[in-house]
């Protein structure tokens, strides 16, 4: 069993991107560093490793990444698509072992695992419960699941996620409406914003970022991890920095334009 890193429940939100590429327009937001990851970590304290979804990395690679960032920095590592999309959560014990043997090279900087399910994978209580039990025997740290079939947005699925301590990702754009709101275990709120209206490409405007800042401020007792995945056109770093500025400015700013006008 691998124990994941934890964070106090009232800690400030962690904000970052899916990957640590820095758009040329945003270079001035970051300090100097020996690598792109080290420069990224001068501004943000969270990054989501999406490349692990597509291909395996050696443990030495994860160890090198961990050594590139400060002690307070955290990684979220995405489970391989072989587990979620090919095996569809069934018979995954050996695959999980292989993935975790490598990914735990991040040490205590590995703060969360992300499970992104295929849109075609409907909720099946037996296979989902078996998978989560198998995973939880191997990993006790943060765990988030992005569900994309509407059958997961039901009381039985919600109860199962809560029982295993799994945060249901609050995704934008939402596929089914209620998946825009966080669910599952309440101690971790995991936001994944993919870009809207054009997924992965569009930047978020000020109104959208105000709304997200207000939603985060409305749940002060939870740990918030916010990941911008609108990386294709390079908008993730700018949006993440803009949200960071809003939250650091205080409650009035996080509450949105109306609150700022009253100030």
N, C-alpha and C positions, 0 to 999 in steps of 0.2 A: 504494500500500500504506500502511495506517495502522498505526503502531506503538502498541500499547497500553501502559498503565502496568504496572509490575511491582512486586513486593514481595519483600524478602529471604525465603529459604525458612523461616527460623526465626522469622518475625514472629508476634506474637500473633494469634489468630483474629479475623477481622472478623465482627461480629454486627450484624444489622439486620432490617429488615422489608420487606415488599412494599408500597412506598409509605410516605409519611412522615406520615400522619394519626396524631394522638396522641389516644388515648381519654381522656375526661375524668377517669376514675379514675386515670390515670397522669401527669397534668400535673406533679405534684410531682417526678417523676423527671428533669425536664428544666430547663435554664436558660432565660434570656431570649433572645429573638431577634427580628429584624425580620420574620420570616415563619415559617410552620409548619415549613418545611424547615430554616431556620436554628436554630429551637428543637430540632428533632429531632437536628441535628448536634452539639448540646451534649452528647449522651449516646452516640450511636452513630457509627461511622465507615464505615458501609455502608448503602446503600439500593438496593433493586431497583426499577427503573422498569418497572412493568407496563402503564402506560397506553399505552406505545409499541406494545404488542401490538394494541391496538384502534384506534388512530388515529395519524396522523403528527403530529409536533411540529415547529415551525420551529427552525432552527438558533439563532435568537436566544433561544428559550425554553431550550434546553439551555445556552447561554452564561450566561443569568441564573441558572439552577440552580447551575452551577459556581461562580459568583461568590458564592453564598449560603453556601458551606460552607468549612471550613478546608482547607488544602493537603493534609493527610493523608487526607482523606475520599475514598471511592471509590463510584462508581455502577456498578451492573450494569444493562445495558439489554436488554430483551427484544425479540427480533426480531418484526416484524409478522406477524400471522396470515395476511396475504396470501401471505407466503413459505412458512410452514410448513403452513397448513391449506388454503389455496386452490390455490396452485401446487404444494404438496406437494414442495418442494425442487427442482423442475425449472424450468429457464429463468429463474433468479432474478437473474442478474447485474445488470440495470438496477434491479431493486427493491432489491438490496443497496446499490448505488451511492447511490440516493436516501436510504435509511435512514442510511447511514454519513455522507453529506455533512451531514446534520442532527445526528446523535448525536455526532459528533466535535467538535461545539461544546462538549462537556464538557471537551475538552483532556485533560490527563494525569489528570484525575479519573475518566475512563471507564476502569475497570479490567477489565471483563469484559462479554462478550455472552452472553446466555442464549437458547438455542434450545429451545423446548418443542414437542415433536412431538405430533400428534394421536394418540389411542389407536388409531385405525384404520390408522395408517401403519406397515406392516410393513417390516422391514429389506430393502432391495434394494441389494446391494453396489455396483452400477454407479452408480445415481442418488445414493446417499449419498456415494460417493467423489468424484463430479463436483461435488456441492454443496459439500463441505468444501474441495475444492481451490479452487473459485471463491471461497469465503469467505476462505480463508487467503491468497489473493493480495491481498486487500483489507484484511485485519485480522490482525495478528500477536500481539495481546495475549491476555488470558485468554479462554477460550471454554469454556462448559459446555452440556451438552445433557441435557434431561430426556426420556428415552425412556419411552413408555407402552404399547408393544406388546411382547409377550414375545420376539419374534424378535430384538430388539436386545440381549437378554441372552444372547448366544451368543459363542463364541470369535471367529468372523469379524468380528462387529460390534465386539467389544472391541478387536481388533487394529487395526481401521480408526480407531477413536477415538484409540487410543494413537498411531498413526502421524501423525495430524494434530494431536496435542497438545490433545485435547478431553477435559475432565473429564465423566464420566457422573454426573449428579446422583444423590445419595442422597435419596430421597423418602420422606416419611411423610404419609399411609399408603401403604404399598407396594402395588402392584397385583399383583406376581408373586413377592414374597418377596425375591429377591436384589436387586431394585432399591432396597431399603432401605439397601444398602451402597454406598459409593462405588466407582466404576470408571473406566475410561478412563485418561487420562494421570494419573500419580500426583502431580505437583507441585502440583495444585490439587484440593482436596476441597470440593465445593459441596453443602451440605445445604439442602434445601427442605422445610420442615415446614408442611404445609397445615392442620393441625388434625385431631384424632382423638379420639373415633370419628366425629364429624360434621365432614366436611371443610369447611374454610374458617371454621367457626364455633367448634368446641370449643377450650377452653384445654387446655394440657398440664399434668399434675400434677407434683409434685416428683419422683416416681420416674422419669417420662419424661425430665425435664430432667437428672436425675442420670445416666441412661444415656447421654444425648447428650454430656454433659460428659466422661464416661469414654471414650466412643468418640473424641472429639477428642483427649483427652490421650494416647490410645494410639497416635496417629500424629503425633508431635512434629515430624517432618521435613517435613511438608506444610504448604502454605498452606491454611487453612480459611476458607471464607466460609459463614456461616450466615444463612439468611433464613427468617423466620417469616411465613407467608402466611395465617395464621388471623385475617384482618382483619375479617371480616363483623361479628362481635360485639365487635370491639375488643380481642382478647386478644393480638395480636402484640406490642405494645410491652411489656406486662407480662412475657410469656414471654421475650422477648429480653433484657430487663433482668435477669430472674432467672438466665438462663444466663450472662450477663456476670458477675454477682456470683459465681457458682459458679467460673468459670474464673479470675477475679481472686483468689479466695481461696486458690488453690494446688492442688497435686496431690492432697492428701488429700481436699479437698472435691470436686474433679472426679472422683475415683474412686468417689464414691457413699456411701450411708449406712454400709455396712460399714466402710469406711476411716475414716469420721468417728467411729464407735464405738470403733475401736482406738486412736484418737489420744489 
